[in-house]
Amino acid sequence: MPAAPKDRDFYLASPEEIRAGKTTDVYFLRTLDVLRKARKDREPVVAEVTTGGLPNGWPWGVLCGLEEVVHLLEGKPVNVWSIPEGTVFPPKTPRGIPLPLLVIEGPYGQWALYETPLLGLICQASGIATKAARIRKLANGKEILSFGVRRMHPGIAPLIERSVYIGGLDAITTPLGSEILGVPAVGTMPHALTIVMGGPREAFAAIHRHLDARIPRIALVDTYYDEKTEAILATEAIPDLAGVRLDTPSSRRGNFPAIVREVRWELDLRGHKDAKIYVSGAIDEKSIPALLDAGVDGFGIGTSLSNAPTIDFALDIVELRGKPVAKRGKFGGRKELLRCPKDGTFEVGASTCPQCDGRMKPAHVQYLRAGKPVEPLPSLAEIRGRVVSELARVGLEA
């Protein structure tokens, strides 16, 4: 076995290594070597990113990671078109044609090295953003916090937090994510504070006395005693209690909605009707509806977001020297993707919407022309706003 490199403490590829093609599959390097020797590396091609289907039968996905793709290909002699980042898309049109979400045009030898990282940039980010958007829609306006970075390599924490925020979550938790994205990081206390302080009463008193006054007092109420007991202790120790969080482990959970109702009753009984109840710990789509009915005000979602299934995008050549080509199972030829501005329907080569008979408009935006930026990349707020607005016209089931 080769020795581990001595100059690398963390197993992360640097931006320079990604741009140099060092994270590509090696067969692309070998292919380029063959093409150069055969004098075929300058062949002009058009390639499209599509997906044959979405994880778990999801009817739609959210495109995320496009900004990084544009940065990856910037400066290369290629043209790039794409649906805007944050677009909610189905895998196929009503006629069953896979949506060409992103299109690259240029000499194959100039961009072949980037197929592997390009797909990696959008497959994972889009999966996380889609899962976040599904939870955003399911939560019916309640607050959702991202708790998932501890489940994944810390090197991709900014990717996770950007993706979940684009998908509609309300807050992230890391200082780095806050610095990069300009989004406040939230969080009050872990179980460790209660343990080190000697118990919940002592921990809550310390929070009331010492925590920065600008930070809402949200007490974690499930460390040693049951949630109702610790919630009562929190009301006694923190006059300006903003809320409580229940991170009840599954081995002690029982009927979680019933626990939430008990805690709500005790808070209201003691004059804390404005104190919110947050829940966390293995929360996912299946558990949210019952917790909403029980009166939960917010959700901390962890592993199910950060470990969301990736979207299986593929990048395929569909045109060579101006003529349609495709491997079997793919639709050859450059495609004109259109979208209805009224109902959001996508179709290829159809001037009239098949759903409402409205006038279709081009769905692609050109972001690079000969490697130079054409269209400014949208801000994070604009991308997130696109997702939230498009969620209004889609359902969670096919």
C-alpha positions as CSV (number, residue, x, y, z in Angstrom):
1,M,0.0,0.0,0.0
2,P,1.3,3.5,-0.8
3,A,2.2,5.7,2.2
4,A,-0.3,8.4,3.1
5,P,0.9,11.9,1.9
6,K,2.6,13.8,4.6
7,D,1.3,17.2,3.6
8,R,-2.4,16.4,4.0
9,D,-4.1,16.4,7.4
10,F,-7.6,16.2,6.0
11,Y,-8.7,14.1,3.0
12,L,-10.1,16.9,1.0
13,A,-9.4,18.0,-2.6
14,S,-8.4,21.6,-3.0
15,P,-10.0,23.9,-5.6
16,E,-6.7,23.8,-7.5
17,E,-6.7,20.0,-7.6
18,I,-10.4,19.9,-8.8
19,R,-9.6,22.4,-11.5
20,A,-6.5,20.5,-12.5
21,G,-8.7,17.4,-13.2
22,K,-7.2,15.4,-10.3
23,T,-10.6,14.3,-9.0
24,T,-11.8,12.9,-12.4
25,D,-12.2,9.3,-13.1
26,V,-8.9,8.1,-14.6
27,Y,-10.5,6.7,-17.7
28,F,-11.1,10.2,-18.9
29,L,-7.4,10.9,-18.8
30,R,-6.8,7.7,-20.8
31,T,-9.6,8.6,-23.2
32,L,-8.0,12.1,-23.7
33,D,-4.6,10.5,-24.4
34,V,-6.1,8.3,-27.0
35,L,-8.1,11.1,-28.6
36,R,-5.1,13.4,-28.8
37,K,-3.0,10.7,-30.4
38,A,-5.8,10.1,-32.9
39,R,-6.2,13.8,-33.4
40,K,-9.9,13.7,-32.3
41,D,-9.7,15.7,-29.1
42,R,-11.0,18.8,-30.7
43,E,-14.2,17.3,-32.0
44,P,-17.1,19.7,-31.3
45,V,-19.9,18.1,-29.2
46,V,-23.0,19.0,-27.3
47,A,-23.7,17.2,-24.1
48,E,-26.7,17.2,-21.7
49,V,-27.2,16.6,-18.0
50,T,-30.4,14.5,-17.4
51,T,-31.8,12.0,-14.9
52,G,-33.9,9.0,-15.6
53,G,-35.7,9.3,-12.3
54,L,-35.5,10.7,-8.8
55,P,-34.9,9.0,-5.4
56,N,-37.7,7.3,-3.6
57,G,-40.2,8.1,-6.4
58,W,-40.0,11.8,-5.8
59,P,-42.0,13.7,-8.4
60,W,-39.7,16.6,-8.6
61,G,-36.2,17.8,-7.6
62,V,-34.4,21.0,-7.0
63,L,-31.4,21.9,-9.0
64,C,-28.6,23.0,-6.7
65,G,-24.8,23.3,-7.2
66,L,-25.0,25.2,-10.6
67,E,-22.9,28.1,-9.3
68,E,-20.0,25.8,-8.6
69,V,-20.4,24.2,-12.1
70,V,-20.1,27.6,-13.7
71,H,-17.0,28.4,-11.7
72,L,-15.5,25.0,-12.7
73,L,-16.0,25.6,-16.4
74,E,-15.3,29.3,-16.5
75,G,-12.3,30.1,-18.7
76,K,-12.7,26.9,-20.7
77,P,-13.7,27.3,-24.4
78,V,-17.2,26.1,-23.8
79,N,-20.8,27.4,-23.9
80,V,-23.0,26.5,-21.0
81,W,-26.8,26.7,-20.7
82,S,-28.9,25.6,-17.7
83,I,-32.2,25.9,-16.0
84,P,-31.6,28.4,-13.2
85,E,-30.4,27.2,-9.9
86,G,-33.2,26.6,-7.5
87,T,-35.6,25.5,-10.2
88,V,-38.1,22.8,-9.2
89,F,-38.1,20.3,-12.0
90,P,-39.6,16.9,-12.9
91,P,-37.3,14.2,-14.3
92,K,-39.2,14.0,-17.5
93,T,-41.5,16.1,-19.7
94,P,-45.2,15.0,-20.1
95,R,-44.1,13.2,-23.3
96,G,-41.5,11.2,-21.3
97,I,-38.4,13.0,-22.6
98,P,-35.7,13.4,-19.8
99,L,-35.2,17.1,-19.1
100,P,-31.9,18.5,-20.4
101,L,-31.2,20.4,-17.3
102,L,-27.7,21.6,-18.3
103,V,-26.1,21.8,-21.7
104,I,-22.4,22.0,-22.6
105,E,-21.1,22.8,-26.0
106,G,-17.5,22.8,-27.0
107,P,-14.5,20.7,-28.1
108,Y,-14.7,17.5,-26.1
109,G,-11.0,17.5,-25.2
110,Q,-11.4,20.9,-23.5
111,W,-13.9,19.8,-20.9
112,A,-13.9,16.0,-20.6
113,L,-11.8,16.1,-17.5
114,Y,-14.6,17.9,-15.6
115,E,-17.4,15.4,-16.1
116,T,-16.8,13.6,-12.8
117,P,-16.5,16.7,-10.6
118,L,-19.3,18.5,-12.5
119,L,-21.7,15.7,-11.7
120,G,-20.5,15.5,-8.1
121,L,-21.2,19.2,-7.6
122,I,-24.9,18.9,-8.6
123,C,-25.8,15.3,-7.7
124,Q,-25.2,15.7,-3.9
125,A,-26.3,19.3,-3.6
126,S,-29.5,18.8,-5.5
127,G,-30.4,15.7,-3.4
128,I,-29.9,17.7,-0.2
129,A,-31.8,20.7,-1.5
130,T,-34.6,18.6,-2.7
131,K,-35.0,16.8,0.6
132,A,-34.9,20.2,2.4
133,A,-37.6,21.5,0.0
134,R,-39.8,18.5,0.7
135,I,-39.5,19.1,4.5
136,R,-40.1,22.8,4.0
137,K,-43.4,22.1,2.2
138,L,-44.4,19.4,4.7
139,A,-43.7,21.6,7.8
140,N,-46.4,24.0,6.7
141,G,-44.5,27.2,7.6
142,K,-43.0,26.1,10.9
143,E,-39.4,26.9,11.6
144,I,-36.8,24.3,10.4
145,L,-33.2,24.2,11.5
146,S,-30.3,22.3,9.9
147,F,-28.6,20.0,12.4
148,G,-26.9,17.6,10.0
149,V,-23.3,18.7,9.6
150,R,-22.1,16.5,12.4
151,R,-23.1,13.4,10.4
152,M,-20.9,14.2,7.4
153,H,-17.2,15.1,6.8
154,P,-16.6,18.7,8.1
155,G,-15.0,19.6,4.8
156,I,-18.4,19.7,3.1
157,A,-20.3,21.5,5.9
158,P,-20.6,24.7,3.8
159,L,-22.0,22.6,0.9
160,I,-24.6,21.0,3.2
161,E,-25.6,24.3,4.7
162,R,-25.9,26.1,1.4
163,S,-28.0,23.3,0.0
164,V,-30.4,23.1,2.9
165,Y,-30.8,26.9,3.0
166,I,-31.6,27.0,-0.7
167,G,-34.1,24.2,-0.2
168,G,-36.0,26.4,2.3
169,L,-34.6,25.8,5.8
170,D,-34.6,28.8,8.1
171,A,-31.3,28.4,9.9
172,I,-27.9,26.8,9.9
173,T,-25.5,26.1,12.8
174,T,-21.9,26.6,11.9
175,P,-19.8,29.8,12.1
176,L,-18.2,29.0,8.8
177,G,-21.5,28.6,7.1
178,S,-22.7,31.9,8.5
179,E,-19.5,33.6,7.2
180,I,-19.8,32.2,3.7
181,L,-23.5,32.4,3.3
182,G,-24.4,35.5,5.3
183,V,-27.0,33.5,7.2
184,P,-27.1,33.6,11.0
185,A,-26.0,30.5,12.9
186,V,-28.3,29.4,15.6
187,G,-28.1,27.2,18.7
188,T,-28.1,27.5,22.5
189,M,-26.9,24.5,24.4
190,P,-26.0,20.8,24.1
191,H,-26.5,18.1,26.7
192,A,-22.9,18.6,27.6
193,L,-23.7,21.9,29.3
194,T,-26.3,20.2,31.6
195,I,-23.8,17.4,32.5
196,V,-20.8,19.7,33.2
197,M,-22.9,22.1,35.2
198,G,-24.2,19.3,37.4
199,G,-27.8,19.2,36.3
200,P,-30.6,21.0,34.3
201,R,-31.5,23.5,37.0
202,E,-27.8,24.6,37.2
203,A,-27.4,24.7,33.5
204,F,-30.6,26.8,32.9
205,A,-29.6,29.2,35.6
206,A,-26.1,29.6,34.0
207,I,-27.8,30.3,30.6
208,H,-30.0,32.9,32.2
209,R,-27.0,34.6,33.9
210,H,-24.2,34.3,31.4
211,L,-25.5,33.8,27.8
212,D,-25.2,36.7,25.5
213,A,-28.4,38.7,25.9
214,R,-29.0,38.8,22.1
215,I,-29.3,35.0,22.0
216,P,-32.8,33.6,22.6
217,R,-33.0,31.3,25.7
218,I,-34.0,27.9,24.3
219,A,-33.5,25.2,26.9
220,L,-32.7,21.6,26.1
221,V,-35.0,19.7,28.4
222,D,-34.3,15.9,28.2
223,T,-30.9,15.3,29.7
224,Y,-31.6,13.6,33.0
225,Y,-35.4,13.8,33.8
226,D,-38.5,13.6,31.7
227,E,-39.2,16.5,29.4
228,K,-42.1,17.9,31.4
229,T,-40.0,18.0,34.6
230,E,-37.0,19.7,32.9
231,A,-39.4,22.1,31.1
232,I,-40.8,23.2,34.4
233,L,-37.3,23.7,35.8
234,A,-36.5,25.9,32.7
235,T,-39.5,28.1,33.4
236,E,-38.3,28.6,37.0
237,A,-34.7,29.3,36.1
238,I,-35.2,31.4,32.9
239,P,-37.9,34.2,33.2
240,D,-37.4,35.2,29.6
241,L,-37.6,31.6,28.3
242,A,-37.9,31.7,24.5
243,G,-38.5,28.0,24.0
244,V,-37.6,24.4,24.8
245,R,-36.0,21.7,22.7
246,L,-36.9,18.1,23.0
247,D,-34.1,15.8,21.7
248,T,-35.6,12.7,23.2
249,P,-33.7,9.6,22.2
250,S,-35.8,6.9,20.4
251,S,-35.2,4.4,23.3
252,R,-37.1,6.8,25.7
253,R,-39.5,8.4,23.2
254,G,-42.7,6.4,23.4
255,N,-45.4,8.6,22.1
256,F,-43.5,11.7,21.1
257,P,-46.6,13.8,20.1
258,A,-48.1,13.1,23.6
259,I,-44.8,14.3,25.2
260,V,-45.0,17.5,23.2
261,R,-48.6,18.1,24.3
262,E,-47.7,17.6,28.0
263,V,-44.8,20.1,27.7
264,R,-47.1,22.6,26.0
265,W,-49.6,22.3,28.8
266,E,-47.0,22.9,31.5
267,L,-45.5,25.9,29.7
268,D,-48.9,27.5,29.2
269,L,-49.9,26.8,32.8
270,R,-46.9,28.7,34.0
271,G,-47.4,31.8,31.9
272,H,-45.1,30.8,29.0
273,K,-47.6,30.6,26.2
274,D,-45.2,32.4,23.9
275,A,-42.4,29.9,24.5
276,K,-41.9,27.7,21.5
277,I,-41.4,23.9,21.4
278,Y,-38.7,22.6,19.1
279,V,-38.1,18.9,18.5
280,S,-35.0,17.1,17.1
281,G,-33.5,13.7,16.9
282,A,-34.1,11.4,13.9
283,I,-36.9,13.7,12.6
284,D,-38.0,12.9,9.0
285,E,-40.9,13.3,6.7
286,K,-42.9,10.5,8.3
287,S,-42.7,11.9,11.8
288,I,-43.5,15.6,11.0
289,P,-47.3,15.5,10.5
290,A,-48.1,14.0,13.9
291,L,-45.7,16.4,15.6
292,L,-47.3,19.4,13.8
293,D,-50.7,18.3,15.1
294,A,-49.3,18.1,18.6
295,G,-48.2,21.8,18.4
296,V,-44.5,21.7,17.6
297,D,-43.2,25.2,16.5
298,G,-40.0,24.1,14.9
299,F,-37.9,21.1,13.8
300,G,-34.2,20.4,14.0
301,I,-33.5,18.1,11.1
302,G,-30.2,16.3,11.0
303,T,-29.2,13.0,9.3
304,S,-32.1,12.8,6.9
305,L,-31.0,16.1,5.3
306,S,-27.2,15.8,5.3
307,N,-27.4,12.2,4.2
308,A,-30.2,12.8,1.7
309,P,-30.1,10.5,-1.4
310,T,-28.2,12.0,-4.3
311,I,-29.9,12.7,-7.6
312,D,-28.5,10.3,-10.2
313,F,-27.6,12.9,-12.9
314,A,-25.8,11.7,-16.0
315,L,-23.9,13.7,-18.6
316,D,-24.2,12.4,-22.2
317,I,-23.0,13.5,-25.6
318,V,-26.1,14.1,-27.9
319,E,-24.5,15.9,-30.8
320,L,-21.2,15.4,-32.7
321,R,-20.0,17.8,-35.4
322,G,-23.5,19.2,-35.6
323,K,-25.2,15.8,-36.1
324,P,-27.4,14.0,-33.5
325,V,-25.8,11.1,-31.7
326,A,-26.6,9.2,-28.5
327,K,-25.8,6.0,-26.7
328,R,-28.7,3.6,-26.4
329,G,-31.3,4.6,-23.8
330,K,-30.7,8.3,-24.5
331,F,-32.4,10.8,-26.7
332,G,-30.0,12.2,-29.3
333,G,-29.8,15.7,-30.7
334,R,-29.7,19.2,-29.2
335,K,-33.0,19.9,-27.5
336,E,-34.9,23.2,-27.0
337,L,-36.3,23.0,-23.5
338,L,-39.3,25.2,-23.0
339,R,-41.4,26.1,-19.9
340,C,-44.9,27.4,-19.4
341,P,-44.7,30.6,-17.2
342,K,-48.3,29.9,-16.0
343,D,-48.1,26.4,-14.5
344,G,-44.4,25.6,-14.8
345,T,-44.8,22.7,-17.2
346,F,-41.6,21.7,-19.1
347,E,-41.5,20.3,-22.7
348,V,-39.1,19.9,-25.5
349,G,-39.9,21.6,-28.8
350,A,-43.5,22.5,-28.0
351,S,-44.6,26.1,-28.4
352,T,-47.9,25.5,-26.6
353,C,-48.2,24.2,-23.1
354,P,-49.7,20.7,-23.1
355,Q,-51.4,21.4,-19.8
356,C,-53.0,24.9,-20.1
357,D,-52.4,25.8,-23.8
358,G,-50.3,28.8,-22.7
359,R,-47.4,30.1,-24.6
360,M,-44.1,28.3,-23.8
361,K,-40.9,30.2,-23.2
362,P,-37.2,29.1,-23.2
363,A,-36.2,27.4,-20.0
364,H,-32.5,27.6,-20.4
365,V,-30.3,30.5,-19.4
366,Q,-26.8,30.9,-21.0
367,Y,-24.2,31.3,-18.3
368,L,-21.0,30.9,-20.3
369,R,-20.1,31.8,-23.8
370,A,-16.6,30.6,-24.8
371,G,-15.9,30.3,-21.1
372,K,-16.8,33.9,-20.3
373,P,-19.8,34.8,-18.0
374,V,-22.9,35.9,-19.9
375,E,-25.6,36.0,-17.2
376,P,-24.8,37.1,-13.6
377,L,-25.2,34.3,-11.1
378,P,-28.1,34.9,-8.8
379,S,-27.7,35.6,-5.1
380,L,-28.4,33.0,-2.4
381,A,-31.6,34.8,-1.5
382,E,-32.8,34.8,-5.1
383,I,-32.1,31.1,-5.5
384,R,-33.9,30.3,-2.2
385,G,-36.8,32.6,-3.2
386,R,-37.2,30.7,-6.5
387,V,-37.5,27.4,-4.6
388,V,-40.0,28.7,-2.1
389,S,-42.1,30.3,-4.7
390,E,-42.1,27.2,-7.0
391,L,-43.0,24.9,-4.1
392,A,-46.5,26.4,-4.1
393,R,-47.5,24.6,-7.3
394,V,-46.1,21.1,-6.6
395,G,-47.2,18.3,-4.4
396,L,-45.1,15.8,-2.4
397,E,-46.5,12.7,-4.2
398,A,-46.4,11.7,-7.9
